[in-house]
């Protein structure tokens, strides 16, 4: 692989021509070789454009930077000294992950004169945040609110869709993209199972509970046909008002609207589709499921990610013990 050197004035929003071609080559690699989604590629592009613009301002080439150059760039991200907005530790760590991927690619292609300098740059320290799952009563309230008909055209049909969507998010622990990506052939009612397409186009088969199946059956029978009549035909299960596949943004709004209607908008953390995934995992562990099984159900590549929920469970048990046991030490 040959990466062109600087060819003069910056172009493409501040990118030098050589940097622009490098970025195109790398994004193409991610799309073809790793099968990353368009949304993930767009996020990588934003982070890498900011990085490459910073290198251009300092008259540096991506193929020749060293760890100290990367350290200065990372510091500039946190303070906004590179001309962009100052980033939190989490956002800076995300940007560093994108840059690490680029330098690993350059090293593998033997295009770098300094190897992979990003391996020697530590990630910013992140605050330890545990997810806040909903209680069972809160989940029930959210589901009831989602299925409550609103006003306007096809209000009943949309309420059936919204209830089914929230049941799928909580009942399957699905990511929002996995739920909106479901097609009609992906759910087998007889086997009580569904195929979810996760990150990197990885597939997994998960069980579907009775309540989710009932809500989905009601929507497919009495809700989806009216919505589908506005489109030209799509295998998607969840449809928008135009008869096309429901977008992630629209699904997000459905969950937020249900949270507001259920009176759950004042919780410590806003309710999102991922809140239901957190709740799914936590409730499984509360019910006695083992970590490895929950890892498979969630589609986590590493059990370390799933173990985060075990801490949530331990914290909950500790609070229960402190509140209920007559000899519990409150400050312990």
C-alpha positions as semicolon CSV with decimal commas, in nm:
position;residue;x (nm);y (nm);z (nm)
1;X;0,000;0,000;0,000
2;X;0,130;0,344;-0,092
3;X;0,010;0,642;0,109
4;X;0,073;0,973;-0,070
5;X;0,258;1,241;0,120
6;X;0,127;1,594;0,165
7;X;0,034;1,742;-0,172
8;X;-0,015;2,104;-0,081
9;X;-0,313;2,298;0,046
10;X;-0,571;2,118;0,259
11;X;-0,889;2,007;0,087
12;X;-1,217;1,838;0,174
13;X;-1,297;2,037;0,485
14;X;-0,936;2,073;0,595
15;X;-0,802;1,735;0,482
16;X;-0,495;1,719;0,264
17;X;-0,544;1,518;-0,057
18;X;-0,319;1,239;0,068
19;X;-0,504;1,221;0,399
20;X;-0,837;1,213;0,218
21;X;-0,726;0,912;0,011
22;X;-0,587;0,741;0,319
23;X;-0,918;0,786;0,498
24;X;-1,111;0,649;0,199
25;X;-0,882;0,344;0,184
26;X;-0,921;0,272;0,553
27;X;-1,299;0,318;0,559
28;X;-1,323;0,091;0,256
29;X;-1,124;-0,171;0,446
30;X;-1,361;-0,145;0,743
31;X;-1,666;-0,173;0,519
32;X;-1,547;-0,471;0,314
33;X;-1,320;-0,665;0,550
34;X;-1,495;-0,605;0,882
35;X;-1,851;-0,543;0,765
36;X;-1,908;-0,236;0,982
37;X;-2,242;-0,058;0,954
38;X;-2,290;0,280;0,786
39;X;-2,353;0,443;1,125
40;X;-2,028;0,305;1,269
41;X;-1,836;0,410;0,959
42;X;-1,977;0,762;0,986
43;X;-1,860;0,783;1,349
44;X;-1,512;0,661;1,251
45;X;-1,500;0,914;0,969
46;X;-1,585;1,204;1,201
47;X;-1,321;1,108;1,456
48;X;-1,050;1,044;1,197
49;X;-1,117;1,363;1,004
50;X;-1,062;1,563;1,321
51;X;-0,742;1,367;1,388
52;X;-0,605;1,412;1,036
53;X;-0,689;1,783;1,038
54;X;-0,490;1,819;1,361
55;X;-0,193;1,640;1,204
56;X;-0,210;1,877;0,906
57;X;-0,208;2,180;1,136
58;X;0,108;2,046;1,300
59;X;0,266;1,949;0,967
60;X;0,271;1,579;1,061
61;X;0,203;1,269;0,850
62;X;-0,008;0,981;0,981
63;X;0,261;0,741;0,861
64;X;0,532;0,903;1,073
65;X;0,378;1,009;1,406
66;X;0,519;0,885;1,735
67;X;0,352;0,824;2,074
68;X;0,429;1,176;2,196
69;X;0,251;1,322;1,892
70;X;-0,054;1,111;1,973
71;X;-0,038;1,215;2,338
72;X;-0,043;1,582;2,239
73;X;-0,337;1,520;2,008
74;X;-0,529;1,340;2,284
75;X;-0,468;1,629;2,522
76;X;-0,589;1,874;2,257
77;X;-0,911;1,671;2,226
78;X;-0,980;1,704;2,598
79;X;-0,921;2,080;2,600
80;X;-1,040;2,175;2,252
81;X;-0,696;2,316;2,169
82;X;-0,717;2,161;1,822
83;X;-0,999;2,398;1,733
84;X;-1,284;2,158;1,801
85;X;-1,508;2,125;2,103
86;X;-1,353;1,983;2,420
87;X;-1,438;1,613;2,460
88;X;-1,522;1,411;2,768
89;X;-1,301;1,119;2,866
90;X;-1,551;0,876;2,709
91;X;-1,564;1,065;2,378
92;X;-1,185;1,103;2,368
93;X;-1,148;0,729;2,432
94;X;-1,384;0,660;2,141
95;X;-1,173;0,884;1,915
96;X;-0,855;0,712;2,030
97;X;-1,008;0,373;1,943
98;X;-1,071;0,496;1,587
99;X;-0,716;0,630;1,560
100;X;-0,573;0,305;1,695
101;X;-0,757;0,118;1,422
102;X;-0,607;0,346;1,158
103;X;-0,251;0,303;1,286
104;X;-0,293;-0,072;1,317
105;X;-0,405;-0,072;0,953
106;X;-0,104;0,137;0,844
107;X;0,131;-0,094;1,033
108;X;-0,024;-0,407;0,882
109;X;0,009;-0,254;0,534
110;X;0,374;-0,165;0,606
111;X;0,295;0,198;0,529
112;X;0,409;0,336;0,865
113;X;0,770;0,429;0,940
114;X;0,703;0,417;1,315
115;X;0,508;0,092;1,343
116;X;0,194;0,132;1,551
117;X;0,260;0,419;1,795
118;X;-0,097;0,409;1,929
119;X;-0,019;0,090;2,125
120;X;0,190;0,298;2,364
121;X;-0,079;0,560;2,430
122;X;-0,309;0,482;2,726
123;X;-0,681;0,553;2,704
124;X;-0,826;0,834;2,914
125;X;-0,954;0,720;3,253
126;X;-1,330;0,671;3,238
127;X;-1,569;0,720;3,529
128;X;-1,710;0,393;3,661
129;X;-2,073;0,398;3,558
130;X;-2,317;0,122;3,626
131;X;-2,638;0,094;3,427
132;X;-2,964;0,181;3,602
133;X;-3,211;-0,096;3,521
134;X;-3,583;-0,048;3,556
135;X;-3,781;-0,232;3,819
136;X;-4,041;-0,483;3,706
137;X;-4,316;-0,238;3,797
138;X;-4,150;0,033;3,587
139;X;-4,121;-0,204;3,291
140;X;-4,490;-0,288;3,323
141;X;-4,579;0,082;3,333
142;X;-4,366;0,148;3,025
143;X;-4,527;-0,138;2,832
144;X;-4,876;-0,025;2,926
145;X;-4,802;0,331;2,818
146;X;-4,651;0,216;2,487
147;X;-4,972;0,029;2,404
148;X;-5,202;0,317;2,492
149;X;-5,359;0,458;2,171
150;X;-5,286;0,822;2,099
151;X;-5,459;1,048;1,852
152;X;-5,447;1,091;1,478
153;X;-5,459;0,858;1,183
154;X;-5,410;0,487;1,260
155;X;-5,357;0,555;1,630
156;X;-5,464;0,202;1,724
157;X;-5,235;0,042;1,468
158;X;-4,940;0,252;1,588
159;X;-5,009;0,165;1,951
160;X;-5,002;-0,206;1,865
161;X;-4,666;-0,150;1,691
162;X;-4,525;0,049;1,980
163;X;-4,626;-0,212;2,239
164;X;-4,473;-0,489;2,028
165;X;-4,151;-0,292;1,981
166;X;-4,105;-0,232;2,355
167;X;-4,189;-0,598;2,428
168;X;-3,918;-0,705;2,182
169;X;-3,660;-0,464;2,324
170;X;-3,718;-0,587;2,679
171;X;-3,822;-0,948;2,610
172;X;-3,523;-1,024;2,383
173;X;-3,264;-0,781;2,517
174;X;-3,231;-0,655;2,161
175;X;-3,030;-0,354;2,058
176;X;-3,235;-0,086;1,888
177;X;-3,075;-0,165;1,550
178;X;-3,149;-0,536;1,599
179;X;-3,516;-0,469;1,674
180;X;-3,571;-0,233;1,380
181;X;-3,373;-0,472;1,158
182;X;-3,609;-0,764;1,219
183;X;-3,779;-0,907;0,911
184;X;-4,092;-1,120;0,900
185;X;-3,894;-1,440;0,843
186;X;-3,670;-1,371;1,144
187;X;-3,935;-1,466;1,400
188;X;-4,051;-1,827;1,432
189;X;-4,365;-1,826;1,647
190;X;-4,384;-2,206;1,655
191;X;-4,027;-2,240;1,784
192;X;-4,065;-1,925;1,998
193;X;-3,737;-1,789;1,866
194;X;-3,598;-1,498;1,667
195;X;-3,281;-1,425;1,471
196;X;-3,111;-1,101;1,570
197;X;-2,843;-0,941;1,353
198;X;-2,586;-0,785;1,582
199;X;-2,269;-0,585;1,539
200;X;-2,052;-0,681;1,243
201;X;-2,351;-0,865;1,090
202;X;-2,317;-1,144;1,349
203;X;-2,635;-1,346;1,393
204;X;-2,769;-1,508;1,706
205;X;-3,088;-1,699;1,780
206;X;-3,270;-1,597;2,098
207;X;-3,587;-1,725;2,265
208;X;-3,903;-1,514;2,249
209;X;-4,133;-1,517;2,551
210;X;-4,510;-1,549;2,550
211;X;-4,586;-1,181;2,614
212;X;-4,359;-1,065;2,333
213;X;-4,513;-1,319;2,094
214;X;-4,865;-1,212;2,185
215;X;-4,787;-0,843;2,137
216;X;-4,610;-0,915;1,810
217;X;-4,897;-1,133;1,687
218;X;-5,151;-0,862;1,765
219;X;-4,947;-0,603;1,578
220;X;-4,884;-0,826;1,274
221;X;-5,254;-0,912;1,252
222;X;-5,424;-0,584;1,333
223;X;-5,160;-0,314;1,300
224;X;-4,896;-0,382;1,036
225;X;-5,130;-0,434;0,737
226;X;-5,262;-0,076;0,761
227;X;-4,910;0,067;0,786
228;X;-4,782;-0,156;0,505
229;X;-5,055;-0,023;0,274
230;X;-4,869;0,310;0,256
231;X;-4,552;0,149;0,120
232;X;-4,444;-0,057;-0,176
233;X;-4,364;-0,374;0,011
234;X;-4,087;-0,448;0,262
235;X;-4,007;-0,755;0,474
236;X;-3,946;-0,535;0,780
237;X;-4,160;-0,616;1,082
238;X;-4,172;-0,269;1,229
239;X;-4,298;-0,003;0,988
240;X;-4,326;0,373;0,998
241;X;-4,614;0,588;0,879
242;X;-4,496;0,563;0,516
243;X;-4,493;0,186;0,514
244;X;-4,113;0,166;0,519
245;X;-3,885;0,016;0,782
246;X;-3,905;0,200;1,113
247;X;-3,588;0,404;1,169
248;X;-3,378;0,382;1,482
249;X;-3,456;0,745;1,555
250;X;-3,831;0,681;1,536
251;X;-3,797;0,374;1,760
252;X;-3,600;0,582;2,010
253;X;-3,881;0,841;2,012
254;X;-4,140;0,569;2,075
255;X;-3,956;0,457;2,389
256;X;-3,911;0,813;2,512
257;X;-4,278;0,894;2,452
258;X;-4,382;0,581;2,642
259;X;-4,150;0,678;2,930
260;X;-4,306;1,023;2,944
261;X;-4,661;0,886;2,933
262;X;-4,572;0,637;3,208
263;X;-4,439;0,917;3,431
264;X;-4,083;0,782;3,419
265;X;-3,907;1,086;3,273
266;X;-3,759;1,199;3,609
267;X;-3,542;0,892;3,676
268;X;-3,165;0,937;3,753
269;X;-3,087;0,837;3,392
270;X;-3,316;0,899;3,092
271;X;-3,491;0,589;2,962
272;X;-3,367;0,477;2,623
273;X;-3,393;0,154;2,423
274;X;-3,065;0,047;2,584
275;X;-3,223;0,087;2,928
276;X;-3,451;-0,203;2,838
277;X;-3,150;-0,411;2,735
278;X;-2,984;-0,331;3,069
279;X;-3,304;-0,429;3,249
280;X;-3,332;-0,755;3,053
281;X;-2,982;-0,862;3,155
282;X;-3,018;-0,757;3,518
283;X;-3,354;-0,929;3,559
284;X;-3,215;-1,250;3,408
285;X;-2,931;-1,251;3,661
286;X;-3,173;-1,173;3,943
287;X;-3,374;-1,475;3,828
288;X;-3,073;-1,706;3,853
289;X;-2,933;-1,708;3,497
290;X;-2,557;-1,761;3,477
291;X;-2,328;-1,498;3,326
292;X;-2,223;-1,710;3,028
293;X;-2,583;-1,768;2,923
294;X;-2,661;-1,397;2,950
295;X;-2,348;-1,324;2,745
296;X;-2,481;-1,545;2,465
297;X;-2,829;-1,393;2,483
298;X;-2,692;-1,038;2,464
299;X;-2,443;-1,119;2,189
300;X;-2,146;-0,982;2,384
301;X;-1,809;-1,074;2,237
302;X;-1,651;-1,080;2,584
303;X;-1,793;-1,199;2,914
304;X;-1,622;-0,902;3,077
305;X;-1,890;-0,675;2,932
306;X;-2,167;-0,895;3,069
307;X;-2,006;-0,909;3,415
308;X;-2,090;-0,541;3,455
309;X;-2,446;-0,651;3,526
310;X;-2,336;-0,884;3,805
311;X;-2,212;-0,578;3,992
312;X;-2,555;-0,419;3,948
313;X;-2,707;-0,732;4,099
314;X;-2,464;-0,735;4,392
315;X;-2,533;-0,367;4,462
316;X;-2,907;-0,432;4,460
317;X;-2,870;-0,724;4,701
318;X;-2,648;-0,513;4,926
319;X;-2,912;-0,240;4,940
320;X;-3,185;-0,494;5,017
321;X;-2,975;-0,649;5,293
322;X;-2,893;-0,311;5,447
323;X;-3,258;-0,208;5,448
324;X;-3,410;-0,537;5,568
325;X;-3,165;-0,718;5,798
326;X;-3,188;-0,614;6,165
327;X;-2,813;-0,641;6,219
328;X;-2,697;-0,498;5,883
329;X;-2,442;-0,219;5,918
330;X;-2,572;0,072;5,710
331;X;-2,226;0,217;5,653
332;X;-2,062;-0,109;5,555
